[in-house]
Amino acid sequence: MSDKTVEALGALSKALETTERARGALYEFHQLTGGADLAVGDAVRLLREAGHHEAADLVEREILGRDVIPGHWTFQLIEAYNQTYYQPFTDIERRLVQELAQGRDHLYEAEMKAGRRPRGGTPRDTTHPEH
């Protein structure tokens, strides 16, 4: 396989890894927003218990369960992202790794590792006691 092919697959892999991080941030946004909405529910209850019914009604009406963008809660953003962007990206990356690299992942990194190790071997693997 050519160096350019390895470089191209490495760039695609790096892009997918960045997409994985973006997806994680989207899930974090989803969880934080959901937690905030639960706390808003607590605030509504506490306002009512404190006798501030109009304030509780305002928060309940205007904030509690509100869409984060028109017509969408955060789970819908995740679903759309997964279906529209993430899944097609992972499918194409997997397909190209199968077609161009016979299914071997991280060729670019494997070549980098081989090039960075001193000649004559690798250090002892300390993660597995039997080595």
C-alpha positions in Angstrom: 0.0 0.0 0.0 1.3 3.5 -0.8 2.4 6.0 1.8 -0.2 8.4 0.4 -2.9 5.8 1.0 -1.7 5.2 4.6 -1.6 9.0 5.1 -5.1 9.5 3.7 -6.6 6.7 5.9 -4.8 8.2 8.8 -6.3 11.6 8.1 -9.7 10.0 7.8 -9.2 8.1 11.1 -8.2 11.3 12.8 -11.3 13.1 11.5 -13.5 10.2 12.8 -11.8 10.4 16.2 -12.6 14.1 16.3 -16.2 13.3 15.4 -16.3 10.8 18.2 -15.2 13.5 20.6 -17.8 15.9 19.1 -20.5 13.2 19.6 -19.4 12.8 23.2 -19.7 16.6 23.7 -23.2 16.3 22.3 -24.1 13.6 24.8 -22.7 15.7 27.5 -24.8 18.7 26.4 -27.8 16.4 26.4 -27.1 15.2 29.9 -26.4 18.6 31.3 -29.4 20.1 29.7 -31.6 17.3 31.0 -30.2 17.7 34.5 -30.8 21.4 34.3 -34.5 20.8 33.3 -34.9 18.5 36.3 -33.5 21.2 38.5 -36.0 23.7 37.0 -38.7 21.3 38.0 -37.4 21.3 41.6 -37.3 25.2 41.5 -40.9 25.3 40.4 -41.9 23.0 43.2 -40.0 25.0 45.8 -41.4 28.3 44.5 -44.9 26.9 45.0 -44.0 25.6 48.5 -42.7 29.1 49.3 -46.0 30.6 48.2 -44.7 32.2 44.9 -47.3 30.7 42.7 -47.1 33.3 39.9 -43.3 32.9 39.7 -43.7 29.1 39.7 -46.2 29.3 36.9 -43.9 31.6 34.9 -40.9 29.3 35.2 -43.1 26.2 34.5 -44.7 27.8 31.5 -41.6 29.5 29.9 -38.7 27.2 30.8 -39.7 23.7 32.1 -39.5 21.2 29.3 -38.7 23.9 26.7 -37.2 22.9 23.3 -33.5 23.7 23.0 -34.1 24.7 19.4 -37.5 25.0 17.8 -39.3 21.7 17.8 -36.4 19.7 19.3 -35.2 18.4 22.6 -31.6 17.3 23.0 -32.2 13.6 22.4 -33.6 14.6 19.0 -30.4 16.5 18.2 -28.4 13.4 19.0 -30.7 11.2 16.9 -30.4 13.5 13.9 -26.6 13.8 14.3 -26.2 10.0 14.5 -28.4 9.3 11.5 -27.4 12.3 9.3 -23.7 12.5 10.0 -22.1 10.1 12.5 -23.4 6.8 11.1 -22.7 7.6 7.4 -19.2 8.7 8.4 -18.4 5.5 10.4 -19.9 3.4 7.6 -17.7 5.0 4.9 -14.6 4.9 7.1 -15.1 1.2 7.8 -15.7 0.5 4.2 -12.5 2.3 3.1 -10.4 0.5 5.8 -11.8 -2.8 4.5 -11.2 -2.0 0.8 -7.9 -0.2 1.0 -6.2 -1.6 4.2 -7.7 -5.2 4.3 -9.5 -4.2 7.5 -6.3 -3.1 9.4 -7.1 0.0 11.5 -4.6 2.7 12.5 -1.9 1.9 9.8 -0.6 5.4 10.0 -0.1 5.1 13.8 1.4 1.6 13.4 4.0 3.0 11.0 4.7 5.9 13.3 5.2 3.5 16.2 7.6 1.3 14.1 9.6 4.4 13.1 9.9 5.7 16.6 11.2 2.5 18.2 14.9 2.0 18.4 16.3 -0.7 16.2 16.6 -4.1 17.7 13.3 -4.5 19.5 10.7 -3.1 21.7 10.8 -2.5 25.5 9.3 -5.1 27.8 5.5 -5.0 28.0 4.8 -4.0 31.6 1.0 -4.1 31.2 0.9 -7.9 31.1 2.9 -9.7 33.9 3.4 -12.8 31.8 5.6 -10.8 29.3 
